[in-house]
Amino acid sequence: MTIDASNRKEIKLVPVVVRYFVPDIGVKVKLLEFKSLPGETAEILSNYLVSVLEQNELKEKVVGFCADNCNTNFGGVKRRG
């Protein structure tokens, strides 16, 4: 599962993409939802992601999550160790 935000002035567009494997076909990629959100804080994004997972009955099936360009996940410039 992947999520990323594209900013255009005050508009925050957030796609949710899922990648999965089908034995007879191979790897498939699907866009689950593409929505404009009021911001891109961790709380807004996580609530949005959980709601999309629940709507598509995928909450118990996710094995990985990817986000792009967010050094705050790792402490940014203030990290230690």
N, CA, C and O atoms as CSV, one atom per row, in Angstrom:
chain,resi,resn,atom,element,x,y,z
A,1,MET,N,N,0.837,-1.155,0.000
A,1,MET,CA,C,0.000,0.000,0.000
A,1,MET,C,C,0.893,1.232,0.000
A,1,MET,O,O,1.906,1.276,0.698
A,2,THR,N,N,0.515,2.220,-0.779
A,2,THR,CA,C,1.301,3.444,-0.908
A,2,THR,C,C,0.383,4.650,-0.779
A,2,THR,O,O,-0.765,4.629,-1.223
A,3,ILE,N,N,0.909,5.695,-0.166
A,3,ILE,CA,C,0.171,6.956,-0.049
A,3,ILE,C,C,1.182,8.089,-0.189
A,3,ILE,O,O,2.310,7.977,0.292
A,4,ASP,N,N,0.794,9.158,-0.833
A,4,ASP,CA,C,1.652,10.327,-0.999
A,4,ASP,C,C,0.744,11.518,-1.261
A,4,ASP,O,O,-0.360,11.342,-1.775
A,5,ALA,N,N,1.176,12.709,-0.924
A,5,ALA,CA,C,0.357,13.897,-1.140
A,5,ALA,C,C,0.993,14.777,-2.206
A,5,ALA,O,O,2.207,14.979,-2.214
A,6,SER,N,N,0.173,15.292,-3.095
A,6,SER,CA,C,0.619,16.261,-4.092
A,6,SER,C,C,-0.023,17.598,-3.746
A,6,SER,O,O,-1.245,17.694,-3.628
A,7,ASN,N,N,0.790,18.614,-3.585
A,7,ASN,CA,C,0.301,19.924,-3.178
A,7,ASN,C,C,0.195,20.872,-4.368
A,7,ASN,O,O,1.108,20.969,-5.188
A,8,ARG,N,N,-0.920,21.560,-4.443
A,8,ARG,CA,C,-1.130,22.621,-5.429
A,8,ARG,C,C,-1.824,23.751,-4.708
A,8,ARG,O,O,-3.051,23.783,-4.614
A,9,LYS,N,N,-1.019,24.697,-4.190
A,9,LYS,CA,C,-1.526,25.780,-3.344
A,9,LYS,C,C,-2.204,25.185,-2.118
A,9,LYS,O,O,-1.554,24.458,-1.366
A,10,GLU,N,N,-3.488,25.463,-1.883
A,10,GLU,CA,C,-4.157,24.942,-0.698
A,10,GLU,C,C,-4.773,23.565,-0.909
A,10,GLU,O,O,-5.346,23.000,0.022
A,11,ILE,N,N,-4.666,23.021,-2.103
A,11,ILE,CA,C,-5.258,21.717,-2.410
A,11,ILE,C,C,-4.238,20.614,-2.132
A,11,ILE,O,O,-3.113,20.661,-2.629
A,12,LYS,N,N,-4.637,19.621,-1.336
A,12,LYS,CA,C,-3.802,18.469,-1.015
A,12,LYS,C,C,-4.456,17.237,-1.627
A,12,LYS,O,O,-5.459,16.748,-1.108
A,13,LEU,N,N,-3.899,16.732,-2.721
A,13,LEU,CA,C,-4.450,15.545,-3.369
A,13,LEU,C,C,-3.707,14.315,-2.875
A,13,LEU,O,O,-2.478,14.268,-2.922
A,14,VAL,N,N,-4.445,13.322,-2.403
A,14,VAL,CA,C,-3.841,12.140,-1.798
A,14,VAL,C,C,-4.387,10.873,-2.449
A,14,VAL,O,O,-5.542,10.510,-2.225
A,15,PRO,N,N,-3.566,10.196,-3.255
A,15,PRO,CA,C,-3.984,8.904,-3.811
A,15,PRO,C,C,-3.616,7.766,-2.858
A,15,PRO,O,O,-2.613,7.844,-2.149
A,16,VAL,N,N,-4.429,6.716,-2.843
A,16,VAL,CA,C,-4.114,5.491,-2.111
A,16,VAL,C,C,-4.029,4.381,-3.147
A,16,VAL,O,O,-5.004,4.084,-3.838
A,17,VAL,N,N,-2.849,3.771,-3.245
A,17,VAL,CA,C,-2.586,2.742,-4.248
A,17,VAL,C,C,-2.254,1.441,-3.542
A,17,VAL,O,O,-1.547,1.435,-2.535
A,18,VAL,N,N,-2.765,0.340,-4.071
A,18,VAL,CA,C,-2.471,-0.975,-3.512
A,18,VAL,C,C,-1.821,-1.843,-4.592
A,18,VAL,O,O,-2.223,-1.817,-5.756
A,19,ARG,N,N,-0.822,-2.601,-4.185
A,19,ARG,CA,C,-0.139,-3.537,-5.081
A,19,ARG,C,C,-0.311,-4.934,-4.494
A,19,ARG,O,O,-0.064,-5.149,-3.307
A,20,TYR,N,N,-0.733,-5.879,-5.327
A,20,TYR,CA,C,-0.975,-7.232,-4.838
A,20,TYR,C,C,-0.622,-8.252,-5.924
A,20,TYR,O,O,-0.451,-7.908,-7.093
A,21,PHE,N,N,-0.518,-9.504,-5.506
A,21,PHE,CA,C,-0.114,-10.577,-6.415
A,21,PHE,C,C,-1.279,-11.528,-6.643
A,21,PHE,O,O,-1.924,-11.976,-5.694
A,22,VAL,N,N,-1.543,-11.831,-7.910
A,22,VAL,CA,C,-2.539,-12.819,-8.308
A,22,VAL,C,C,-1.768,-13.963,-8.965
A,22,VAL,O,O,-1.086,-13.736,-9.964
A,23,PRO,N,N,-1.856,-15.196,-8.431
A,23,PRO,CA,C,-1.031,-16.305,-8.936
A,23,PRO,C,C,-1.086,-16.516,-10.451
A,23,PRO,O,O,-0.040,-16.731,-11.064
A,24,ASP,N,N,-2.244,-16.464,-11.065
A,24,ASP,CA,C,-2.359,-16.732,-12.505
A,24,ASP,C,C,-1.982,-15.546,-13.384
A,24,ASP,O,O,-1.739,-15.716,-14.579
A,25,ILE,N,N,-1.930,-14.338,-12.805
A,25,ILE,CA,C,-1.703,-13.120,-13.591
A,25,ILE,C,C,-0.374,-12.458,-13.258
A,25,ILE,O,O,0.358,-12.048,-14.158
A,26,GLY,N,N,-0.059,-12.352,-11.981
A,26,GLY,CA,C,1.163,-11.676,-11.536
A,26,GLY,C,C,0.828,-10.494,-10.654
A,26,GLY,O,O,-0.220,-10.468,-10.008
A,27,VAL,N,N,1.724,-9.509,-10.624
A,27,VAL,CA,C,1.550,-8.326,-9.783
A,27,VAL,C,C,0.542,-7.374,-10.419
A,27,VAL,O,O,0.618,-7.069,-11.609
A,28,LYS,N,N,-0.399,-6.914,-9.605
A,28,LYS,CA,C,-1.410,-5.953,-10.050
A,28,LYS,C,C,-1.287,-4.692,-9.191
A,28,LYS,O,O,-0.933,-4.772,-8.014
A,29,VAL,N,N,-1.578,-3.541,-9.776
A,29,VAL,CA,C,-1.573,-2.260,-9.068
A,29,VAL,C,C,-2.919,-1.578,-9.317
A,29,VAL,O,O,-3.358,-1.432,-10.458
A,30,LYS,N,N,-3.560,-1.165,-8.225
A,30,LYS,CA,C,-4.870,-0.515,-8.344
A,30,LYS,C,C,-4.909,0.779,-7.525
A,30,LYS,O,O,-4.360,0.849,-6.426
A,31,LEU,N,N,-5.550,1.770,-8.066
A,31,LEU,CA,C,-5.814,3.024,-7.361
A,31,LEU,C,C,-7.120,2.831,-6.595
A,31,LEU,O,O,-8.181,2.689,-7.202
A,32,LEU,N,N,-7.045,2.825,-5.253
A,32,LEU,CA,C,-8.242,2.623,-4.443
A,32,LEU,C,C,-9.061,3.899,-4.313
A,32,LEU,O,O,-10.288,3.871,-4.407
A,33,GLU,N,N,-8.369,5.030,-4.093
A,33,GLU,CA,C,-9.079,6.289,-3.909
A,33,GLU,C,C,-8.132,7.447,-4.180
A,33,GLU,O,O,-6.923,7.329,-3.986
A,34,PHE,N,N,-8.679,8.549,-4.622
A,34,PHE,CA,C,-7.916,9.758,-4.914
A,34,PHE,C,C,-8.756,10.924,-4.423
A,34,PHE,O,O,-9.784,11.245,-5.019
A,35,LYS,N,N,-8.325,11.562,-3.336
A,35,LYS,CA,C,-9.181,12.532,-2.672
A,35,LYS,C,C,-8.389,13.775,-2.268
A,35,LYS,O,O,-7.185,13.701,-2.024
A,36,SER,N,N,-9.069,14.905,-2.200
A,36,SER,CA,C,-8.485,16.133,-1.687
A,36,SER,C,C,-8.751,16.194,-0.189
A,36,SER,O,O,-9.895,16.070,0.250
A,37,LEU,N,N,-7.683,16.388,0.601
A,37,LEU,CA,C,-7.810,16.458,2.056
A,37,LEU,C,C,-7.523,17.879,2.537
A,37,LEU,O,O,-6.885,18.656,1.827
A,38,PRO,N,N,-7.992,18.223,3.745
A,38,PRO,CA,C,-7.781,19.582,4.266
A,38,PRO,C,C,-6.351,19.853,4.732
A,38,PRO,O,O,-6.026,20.993,5.061
A,39,GLY,N,N,-5.512,18.862,4.768
A,39,GLY,CA,C,-4.128,19.029,5.202
A,39,GLY,C,C,-3.380,17.720,5.026
A,39,GLY,O,O,-3.903,16.769,4.444
A,40,GLU,N,N,-2.143,17.674,5.536
A,40,GLU,CA,C,-1.376,16.438,5.402
A,40,GLU,C,C,-0.628,16.093,6.693
A,40,GLU,O,O,0.512,15.628,6.663
A,41,THR,N,N,-1.290,16.330,7.819
A,41,THR,CA,C,-0.694,15.931,9.094
A,41,THR,C,C,-0.787,14.413,9.217
A,41,THR,O,O,-1.564,13.773,8.510
A,42,ALA,N,N,0.003,13.848,10.110
A,42,ALA,CA,C,-0.008,12.399,10.316
A,42,ALA,C,C,-1.402,11.921,10.716
A,42,ALA,O,O,-1.849,10.864,10.270
A,43,GLU,N,N,-2.081,12.689,11.548
A,43,GLU,CA,C,-3.417,12.288,12.000
A,43,GLU,C,C,-4.428,12.279,10.851
A,43,GLU,O,O,-5.214,11.341,10.725
A,44,ILE,N,N,-4.410,13.312,10.021
A,44,ILE,CA,C,-5.333,13.386,8.877
A,44,ILE,C,C,-5.066,12.233,7.913
A,44,ILE,O,O,-5.998,11.554,7.482
A,45,LEU,N,N,-3.797,12.012,7.576
A,45,LEU,CA,C,-3.449,10.955,6.622
A,45,LEU,C,C,-3.749,9.572,7.168
A,45,LEU,O,O,-4.272,8.727,6.443
A,46,SER,N,N,-3.429,9.322,8.435
A,46,SER,CA,C,-3.680,7.983,8.984
A,46,SER,C,C,-5.173,7.698,9.105
A,46,SER,O,O,-5.611,6.581,8.827
A,47,ASN,N,N,-5.962,8.694,9.516
A,47,ASN,CA,C,-7.419,8.504,9.575
A,47,ASN,C,C,-7.991,8.227,8.191
A,47,ASN,O,O,-8.855,7.364,8.033
A,48,TYR,N,N,-7.514,8.951,7.198
A,48,TYR,CA,C,-7.954,8.743,5.813
A,48,TYR,C,C,-7.584,7.340,5.330
A,48,TYR,O,O,-8.409,6.640,4.744
A,49,LEU,N,N,-6.355,6.943,5.577
A,49,LEU,CA,C,-5.897,5.628,5.135
A,49,LEU,C,C,-6.698,4.507,5.789
A,49,LEU,O,O,-7.108,3.565,5.111
A,50,VAL,N,N,-6.925,4.598,7.084
A,50,VAL,CA,C,-7.703,3.572,7.785
A,50,VAL,C,C,-9.124,3.503,7.233
A,50,VAL,O,O,-9.670,2.412,7.074
A,51,SER,N,N,-9.727,4.652,6.941
A,51,SER,CA,C,-11.094,4.642,6.395
A,51,SER,C,C,-11.142,3.995,5.016
A,51,SER,O,O,-12.089,3.272,4.706
A,52,VAL,N,N,-10.125,4.248,4.178
A,52,VAL,CA,C,-10.075,3.619,2.851
A,52,VAL,C,C,-9.893,2.105,2.988
A,52,VAL,O,O,-10.526,1.333,2.268
A,53,LEU,N,N,-9.029,1.686,3.910
A,53,LEU,CA,C,-8.829,0.252,4.143
A,53,LEU,C,C,-10.114,-0.420,4.604
A,53,LEU,O,O,-10.457,-1.504,4.132
A,54,GLU,N,N,-10.825,0.224,5.529
A,54,GLU,CA,C,-12.076,-0.346,6.028
A,54,GLU,C,C,-13.150,-0.403,4.941
A,54,GLU,O,O,-13.888,-1.385,4.857
A,55,GLN,N,N,-13.246,0.633,4.109
A,55,GLN,CA,C,-14.236,0.653,3.025
A,55,GLN,C,C,-14.003,-0.478,2.025
A,55,GLN,O,O,-14.950,-1.007,1.442
A,56,ASN,N,N,-12.733,-0.844,1.830
A,56,ASN,CA,C,-12.385,-1.880,0.861
A,56,ASN,C,C,-12.107,-3.234,1.520
A,56,ASN,O,O,-11.611,-4.153,0.869
A,57,GLU,N,N,-12.429,-3.352,2.815
A,57,GLU,CA,C,-12.241,-4.587,3.581
A,57,GLU,C,C,-10.819,-5.126,3.474
A,57,GLU,O,O,-10.612,-6.322,3.269
A,58,LEU,N,N,-9.834,-4.225,3.617
A,58,LEU,CA,C,-8.427,-4.590,3.494
A,58,LEU,C,C,-7.637,-4.399,4.788
A,58,LEU,O,O,-6.439,-4.681,4.822
A,59,LYS,N,N,-8.280,-3.929,5.840
A,59,LYS,CA,C,-7.565,-3.575,7.064
A,59,LYS,C,C,-6.759,-4.742,7.631
A,59,LYS,O,O,-5.665,-4.527,8.154
A,60,GLU,N,N,-7.264,-5.956,7.542
A,60,GLU,CA,C,-6.578,-7.135,8.086
A,60,GLU,C,C,-5.622,-7.775,7.084
A,60,GLU,O,O,-4.967,-8.765,7.410
A,61,LYS,N,N,-5.527,-7.228,5.868
A,61,LYS,CA,C,-4.723,-7.853,4.821
A,61,LYS,C,C,-3.450,-7.091,4.458
A,61,LYS,O,O,-2.639,-7.601,3.684
A,62,VAL,N,N,-3.253,-5.892,4.990
A,62,VAL,CA,C,-2.084,-5.081,4.642
A,62,VAL,C,C,-0.837,-5.657,5.303
A,62,VAL,O,O,-0.822,-5.911,6.507
A,63,VAL,N,N,0.214,-5.861,4.497
A,63,VAL,CA,C,1.476,-6.367,5.049
A,63,VAL,C,C,2.604,-5.350,4.941
A,63,VAL,O,O,3.675,-5.556,5.511
A,64,GLY,N,N,2.382,-4.259,4.219
A,64,GLY,CA,C,3.411,-3.235,4.082
A,64,GLY,C,C,2.789,-1.896,3.739
A,64,GLY,O,O,1.713,-1.819,3.147
A,65,PHE,N,N,3.503,-0.828,4.130
A,65,PHE,CA,C,3.020,0.533,3.881
A,65,PHE,C,C,4.194,1.378,3.420
A,65,PHE,O,O,5.292,1.259,3.964
A,66,CYS,N,N,3.980,2.231,2.424
A,66,CYS,CA,C,5.045,3.071,1.886
A,66,CYS,C,C,4.557,4.513,1.784
A,66,CYS,O,O,3.442,4.770,1.331
A,67,ALA,N,N,5.399,5.445,2.206
A,67,ALA,CA,C,5.123,6.873,2.036
A,67,ALA,C,C,6.399,7.498,1.479
A,67,ALA,O,O,7.495,6.987,1.710
A,68,ASP,N,N,6.259,8.588,0.754
A,68,ASP,CA,C,7.398,9.189,0.069
A,68,ASP,C,C,7.689,10.580,0.620
A,68,ASP,O,O,6.779,11.307,1.019
A,69,ASN,N,N,8.985,10.942,0.637
A,69,ASN,CA,C,9.440,12.301,0.961
A,69,ASN,C,C,9.035,12.788,2.349
A,69,ASN,O,O,8.624,13.938,2.504
A,70,CYS,N,N,9.144,11.945,3.335
A,70,CYS,CA,C,8.762,12.371,4.673
A,70,CYS,C,C,9.853,11.989,5.667
A,70,CYS,O,O,9.801,10.915,6.266
A,71,ASN,N,N,10.848,12.871,5.845
A,71,ASN,CA,C,11.931,12.546,6.767
A,71,ASN,C,C,11.494,12.599,8.223
A,71,ASN,O,O,12.251,12.182,9.100
A,72,THR,N,N,10.302,13.096,8.505
A,72,THR,CA,C,9.821,13.111,9.887
A,72,THR,C,C,9.551,11.705,10.402
A,72,THR,O,O,9.526,11.483,11.613
A,73,ASN,N,N,9.346,10.742,9.485
A,73,ASN,CA,C,9.146,9.363,9.912
A,73,ASN,C,C,10.371,8.845,10.651
A,73,ASN,O,O,10.253,7.937,11.474
A,74,PHE,N,N,11.522,9.393,10.378
A,74,PHE,CA,C,12.768,8.906,10.942
A,74,PHE,C,C,13.451,9.950,11.824
A,74,PHE,O,O,14.627,9.792,12.151
A,75,GLY,N,N,12.750,11.004,12.213
A,75,GLY,CA,C,13.303,12.004,13.097
A,75,GLY,C,C,13.936,13.185,12.391
A,75,GLY,O,O,14.367,14.127,13.057
A,76,GLY,N,N,14.010,13.172,11.077
A,76,GLY,CA,C,14.547,14.303,10.329
A,76,GLY,C,C,15.977,14.626,10.724
A,76,GLY,O,O,16.764,13.718,10.995
A,77,VAL,N,N,16.321,15.889,10.760
A,77,VAL,CA,C,17.685,16.309,11.068
A,77,VAL,C,C,18.011,16.179,12.551
A,77,VAL,O,O,19.180,16.262,12.930
A,78,LYS,N,N,17.011,15.980,13.392
A,78,LYS,CA,C,17.212,15.882,14.834
A,78,LYS,C,C,17.427,14.437,15.314
A,78,LYS,O,O,17.570,14.209,16.515
A,79,ARG,N,N,17.452,13.479,14.413
A,79,ARG,CA,C,17.571,12.077,14.836
A,79,ARG,C,C,18.943,11.785,15.447
A,79,ARG,O,O,19.935,12.453,15.156
A,80,ARG,N,N,18.959,10.789,16.281
A,80,ARG,CA,C,20.207,10.382,16.942
A,80,ARG,C,C,20.395,8.888,16.769
A,80,ARG,O,O,19.428,8.129,16.711
A,81,GLY,N,N,21.659,8.472,16.687
A,81,GLY,CA,C,21.963,7.049,16.662
A,81,GLY,C,C,21.975,6.408,15.354
A,81,GLY,O,O,22.224,5.206,15.257
